[in-house]
Amino acid sequence: MQLTETTVKQGFKGYNNYGAWLRNKYKGHRVFKVIVDGGFTCPNRDGSKGYGGCTYCNVDSFTPSVSRQAPTLREQVIQGMERARKGNKADKFIIYFQPNTNTYAPTHYLKMLYDEALSIDTENIVGLSIGTRPDCIDAEKIALLESYTDRFDVDLEMGMESIYNETLGQINRGCMHDDLIKALKLVENSKLDICVHTIFGFPWETREMMLRYADEINRFPQIKFVKFHHLHIVEGSVMGVKYKREPFKLFSLDEYADFLCDLLPLVRPDVVIQRLFGLSDRELLIAPNWQLKKSEIQYYIDQRIESRGIIQGSAFM
């Protein structure tokens, strides 16, 4: 849907949000992502490119505890579907391989895992979502993912995190922005839906630097989805240790909502926004603690976008 002032006044959000996109795509079905842990690691954890992982990362902070407790892939899928049916009245599902780097293994092994997850309830599974790093993508793995597109919608989610190599170096990312550009070129004419993930709020990046992320997203038409996260500091991360020693500036909710209001008009109107913010488990979160539930944060941001009359893409040239 093309967002205009009229559509916003009719009750549509001022940005191309994923929930509305799913309802339209799947004709009113309640579609829910089921997060599964395939037991992967990352090349900057196992010594291939480094140790310790990204400095902001504690894998447990973005993996639901119920997923961590389920011993097998099959049980994770079945239990995830049951929870989504009971708690969210979901009737269709996207299997989401989220924790760590979910293409960081030989292709035959990936196929075995993906096949198993997708075989459990084929009537009600509509999609496969794979979270990974741009330096762990190659033509063979893209071909594997494309082999599922005749039966499922498949999206490949890659961490952009920052567009600045200096930042990627400081956070021990183990790859540079050129790696993302190379990966995006590999999927230029692909059947896959491409999602990129960004993090806003690294203390050495200025507001103007962060707003330039939009230009980089806009120049790649193969990017269909984005996830915007604010930087949050979690227990078990290198950045968490540093923050406890010497706290640094992070977004307040008010500041972050205003930042998004400046960012969204710059983003291509066809890009679907899967997330506007990130959230970790409360017991792992160090800062910023906005003292609100996920739904309350979403409402706060949506209200700010509405009150300011923000329309995604209105400043896109």
C-alpha positions as CSV (number, residue, x, y, z in Angstrom):
1,M,0.0,0.0,0.0
2,Q,1.3,3.5,-0.9
3,L,1.1,5.6,2.3
4,T,-0.5,9.0,1.9
5,E,-1.9,11.5,4.3
6,T,-5.4,10.2,3.5
7,T,-4.5,6.5,4.3
8,V,-2.9,7.6,7.6
9,K,-6.0,9.5,8.5
10,Q,-8.1,6.4,7.7
11,G,-6.2,4.5,10.5
12,F,-3.2,3.1,8.7
13,K,0.2,3.6,10.3
14,G,2.5,6.2,8.9
15,Y,5.0,3.5,7.9
16,N,4.8,0.3,5.9
17,N,4.5,-2.1,8.9
18,Y,5.0,-5.8,8.8
19,G,1.8,-6.7,10.7
20,A,-0.3,-5.1,8.0
21,W,1.8,-6.6,5.3
22,L,1.4,-10.1,6.7
23,R,-2.4,-9.7,7.0
24,N,-2.6,-8.5,3.4
25,K,-0.2,-11.1,2.1
26,Y,-1.9,-14.0,3.8
27,K,-5.5,-12.8,3.4
28,G,-6.3,-12.2,7.0
29,H,-4.7,-15.3,8.5
30,R,-2.8,-14.7,11.8
31,V,0.8,-15.5,10.9
32,F,3.3,-15.9,13.7
33,K,7.1,-16.4,13.6
34,V,8.3,-19.5,15.5
35,I,11.9,-19.0,16.7
36,V,14.1,-22.1,16.6
37,D,17.7,-22.5,17.6
38,G,19.6,-24.7,15.2
39,G,22.7,-24.9,17.4
40,F,24.9,-22.7,15.3
41,T,27.8,-20.5,16.3
42,C,29.4,-17.5,14.6
43,P,32.8,-17.1,12.9
44,N,33.7,-14.4,15.3
45,R,33.0,-16.7,18.2
46,D,34.6,-20.0,17.2
47,G,38.0,-18.5,16.1
48,S,37.5,-18.5,12.4
49,K,37.5,-14.7,12.4
50,G,37.7,-14.0,16.1
51,Y,36.5,-14.8,19.6
52,G,33.9,-13.4,21.9
53,G,31.3,-12.4,19.3
54,C,30.0,-8.9,18.6
55,T,30.6,-6.8,21.7
56,Y,26.9,-6.0,22.1
57,C,25.8,-9.6,21.8
58,N,24.6,-12.2,24.3
59,V,22.8,-14.8,22.2
60,D,20.4,-15.5,25.1
61,S,19.2,-11.9,25.1
62,F,17.4,-12.4,21.7
63,T,16.4,-16.0,22.1
64,P,13.2,-16.8,24.1
65,S,14.0,-18.9,27.1
66,V,11.4,-21.5,25.9
67,S,13.5,-22.0,22.7
68,R,16.7,-22.4,24.7
69,Q,15.0,-25.1,26.9
70,A,13.6,-27.3,24.1
71,P,16.2,-30.1,23.4
72,T,15.3,-30.9,19.8
73,L,14.5,-28.9,16.7
74,R,11.2,-30.8,16.3
75,E,10.1,-30.0,19.8
76,Q,11.0,-26.3,19.4
77,V,8.8,-26.1,16.3
78,I,5.8,-28.0,17.8
79,Q,6.0,-26.1,21.2
80,G,6.4,-22.8,19.4
81,M,3.3,-23.4,17.3
82,E,1.3,-24.5,20.3
83,R,2.3,-21.3,22.2
84,A,1.4,-19.1,19.2
85,R,-2.0,-20.8,18.8
86,K,-2.8,-20.3,22.5
87,G,-1.3,-17.0,23.1
88,N,-1.7,-15.2,19.8
89,K,-4.4,-17.2,18.1
90,A,-2.0,-17.9,15.2
91,D,-3.1,-20.2,12.4
92,K,-0.1,-19.9,10.0
93,F,3.6,-19.9,10.8
94,I,7.0,-18.8,9.6
95,I,9.9,-20.9,10.9
96,Y,12.5,-18.5,12.0
97,F,16.1,-19.7,12.5
98,Q,17.3,-16.7,14.6
99,P,20.1,-17.3,17.1
100,N,23.7,-17.0,15.9
101,T,24.6,-17.5,12.2
102,N,22.1,-19.9,10.5
103,T,24.0,-20.4,7.3
104,Y,27.3,-21.1,9.1
105,A,27.6,-24.8,8.2
106,P,28.0,-27.0,5.1
107,T,25.0,-26.8,2.7
108,H,24.0,-30.4,3.1
109,Y,23.8,-30.0,6.8
110,L,21.7,-26.8,6.4
111,K,19.3,-28.7,4.1
112,M,18.8,-31.4,6.7
113,L,17.9,-28.9,9.4
114,Y,15.6,-26.7,7.2
115,D,13.9,-29.8,5.8
116,E,13.2,-31.2,9.3
117,A,11.7,-27.9,10.5
118,L,9.5,-27.4,7.5
119,S,8.2,-30.9,7.5
120,I,6.4,-30.8,10.8
121,D,3.1,-29.1,9.8
122,T,3.3,-28.4,6.1
123,E,-0.3,-27.3,5.8
124,N,0.2,-24.4,8.2
125,I,3.8,-23.4,7.6
126,V,3.9,-20.6,5.1
127,G,7.5,-19.3,5.4
128,L,11.1,-19.8,6.3
129,S,13.2,-17.0,7.7
130,I,17.0,-17.3,8.1
131,G,19.0,-15.0,10.2
132,T,22.7,-14.8,9.2
133,R,25.8,-12.7,8.5
134,P,26.6,-11.4,5.0
135,D,30.0,-13.1,5.1
136,C,28.4,-16.5,5.5
137,I,26.4,-16.4,2.3
138,D,27.5,-17.9,-1.0
139,A,25.9,-19.0,-4.3
140,E,25.4,-22.6,-3.1
141,K,23.5,-21.5,0.0
142,I,21.4,-19.0,-1.9
143,A,20.5,-21.8,-4.3
144,L,19.4,-24.0,-1.4
145,L,17.2,-21.3,0.1
146,E,15.7,-20.6,-3.4
147,S,14.8,-24.3,-3.7
148,Y,12.2,-23.8,-1.0
149,T,10.5,-20.8,-2.7
150,D,8.1,-22.9,-4.8
151,R,6.4,-24.0,-1.5
152,F,7.2,-21.3,1.0
153,D,8.0,-17.6,1.2
154,V,11.7,-17.4,2.2
155,D,13.4,-14.4,3.6
156,L,17.1,-14.0,4.2
157,E,17.9,-11.7,7.1
158,M,21.4,-10.3,7.2
159,G,23.0,-8.1,9.9
160,M,24.0,-4.7,8.5
161,E,24.3,-3.4,12.0
162,S,26.2,-0.3,10.9
163,I,27.2,1.1,7.5
164,Y,30.5,2.3,8.9
165,N,33.6,0.1,8.9
166,E,35.0,1.9,11.9
167,T,31.9,0.9,13.9
168,L,32.0,-2.7,12.7
169,G,35.6,-2.9,13.8
170,Q,34.9,-1.5,17.2
171,I,32.1,-4.0,17.9
172,N,34.3,-6.9,16.8
173,R,31.8,-7.7,14.0
174,G,34.4,-9.7,12.0
175,C,33.1,-8.4,8.7
176,M,33.0,-5.1,6.9
177,H,30.3,-3.3,5.1
178,D,31.7,-4.5,1.7
179,D,30.7,-8.0,2.8
180,L,27.1,-6.9,2.9
181,I,27.3,-5.2,-0.4
182,K,28.8,-8.4,-2.0
183,A,26.0,-10.5,-0.4
184,L,23.4,-8.1,-1.7
185,K,24.8,-8.4,-5.2
186,L,24.6,-12.2,-5.0
187,V,20.8,-11.9,-4.4
188,E,20.2,-9.1,-7.0
189,N,17.7,-11.2,-9.0
190,S,16.9,-13.7,-6.4
191,K,13.4,-15.1,-5.4
192,L,14.4,-14.6,-1.8
193,D,12.9,-11.7,0.3
194,I,15.9,-9.8,1.7
195,C,15.8,-8.3,5.1
196,V,18.6,-6.2,6.7
197,H,19.0,-5.5,10.4
198,T,20.4,-2.3,11.8
199,I,21.4,-1.0,15.2
200,F,21.1,2.7,16.1
201,G,22.8,4.4,19.0
202,F,26.5,3.4,19.0
203,P,27.8,6.3,21.1
204,W,30.4,7.4,18.6
205,E,27.9,7.7,15.7
206,T,26.2,11.0,15.4
207,R,22.5,11.5,14.5
208,E,23.5,12.6,11.0
209,M,25.6,9.5,10.6
210,M,22.7,7.3,11.6
211,L,20.3,9.0,9.3
212,R,22.5,8.1,6.4
213,Y,21.6,4.4,6.9
214,A,18.5,5.2,5.0
215,D,20.5,6.1,1.9
216,E,22.3,2.8,2.0
217,I,19.1,0.8,2.4
218,N,17.4,2.8,-0.4
219,R,20.1,2.1,-3.0
220,F,19.5,-1.6,-3.0
221,P,16.1,-2.5,-4.5
222,Q,16.5,-6.1,-3.4
223,I,16.1,-5.1,0.2
224,K,12.4,-5.7,0.9
225,F,12.4,-5.8,4.7
226,V,14.3,-3.9,7.5
227,K,14.6,-4.3,11.2
228,F,15.5,-1.2,13.2
229,H,16.9,-1.7,16.7
230,H,18.2,0.7,19.2
231,L,21.4,-0.3,21.0
232,H,20.6,-2.0,24.3
233,I,23.2,-3.3,26.7
234,V,22.8,-6.8,28.0
235,E,24.4,-9.0,30.7
236,G,27.0,-11.4,29.3
237,S,28.3,-9.0,26.6
238,V,31.6,-7.2,26.3
239,M,29.7,-3.9,26.0
240,G,27.8,-4.7,29.2
241,V,31.1,-5.0,31.1
242,K,32.3,-1.7,29.7
243,Y,29.0,0.0,30.4
244,K,29.0,-1.0,34.1
245,R,32.5,0.4,34.4
246,E,31.8,3.6,32.6
247,P,28.2,4.3,31.5
248,F,27.8,6.0,28.1
249,K,24.9,7.8,26.4
250,L,22.0,5.7,25.1
251,F,18.7,6.6,23.6
252,S,15.8,7.5,25.9
253,L,12.5,6.4,24.6
254,D,11.5,9.9,23.8
255,E,14.8,10.5,21.9
256,Y,14.5,7.3,20.0
257,A,10.9,7.9,18.9
258,D,11.9,11.3,17.6
259,F,14.9,9.8,15.8
260,L,12.6,7.3,14.0
261,C,10.4,10.2,13.0
262,D,13.4,11.8,11.3
263,L,14.5,8.5,9.8
264,L,11.2,7.1,8.3
265,P,10.5,9.9,5.8
266,L,14.0,9.1,4.3
267,V,13.3,5.4,3.8
268,R,11.9,4.1,0.5
269,P,8.1,3.8,0.8
270,D,8.0,0.2,-0.5
271,V,10.4,-1.1,2.3
272,V,8.5,-3.1,4.9
273,I,9.4,-2.3,8.5
274,Q,9.5,-5.6,10.4
275,R,10.6,-3.9,13.7
276,L,11.2,-0.4,14.9
277,F,13.0,-1.3,18.1
278,G,14.7,-4.3,19.9
279,L,14.0,-5.8,23.3
280,S,15.8,-8.3,25.4
281,D,14.6,-10.3,28.4
282,R,14.2,-8.0,31.4
283,E,16.6,-10.2,33.5
284,L,19.4,-9.7,31.0
285,L,18.8,-6.0,30.2
286,I,21.2,-3.5,31.7
287,A,20.2,-0.3,29.8
288,P,18.3,1.5,28.5
289,N,15.5,0.3,30.7
290,W,12.4,2.2,29.5
291,Q,10.2,0.4,32.2
292,L,7.5,-0.5,29.6
293,K,6.2,-3.7,28.0
294,K,6.9,-4.3,24.3
295,S,3.3,-3.4,23.4
296,E,3.6,-0.1,25.4
297,I,6.8,0.9,23.6
298,Q,5.2,0.1,20.3
299,Y,2.2,2.3,21.2
300,Y,4.4,5.1,22.4
301,I,6.4,5.2,19.1
302,D,3.3,4.8,17.0
303,Q,1.6,7.7,18.8
304,R,4.7,9.9,18.2
305,I,4.8,9.0,14.5
306,E,1.1,9.9,14.2
307,S,1.2,13.1,16.2
308,R,4.1,14.4,14.1
309,G,2.3,13.4,10.8
310,I,5.2,11.2,9.7
311,I,4.8,9.3,6.5
312,Q,7.5,6.8,5.4
313,G,9.2,7.9,2.2
314,S,7.8,11.4,2.1
315,A,11.3,12.8,1.9
316,F,12.7,10.0,-0.3
317,M,14.1,11.2,-3.6
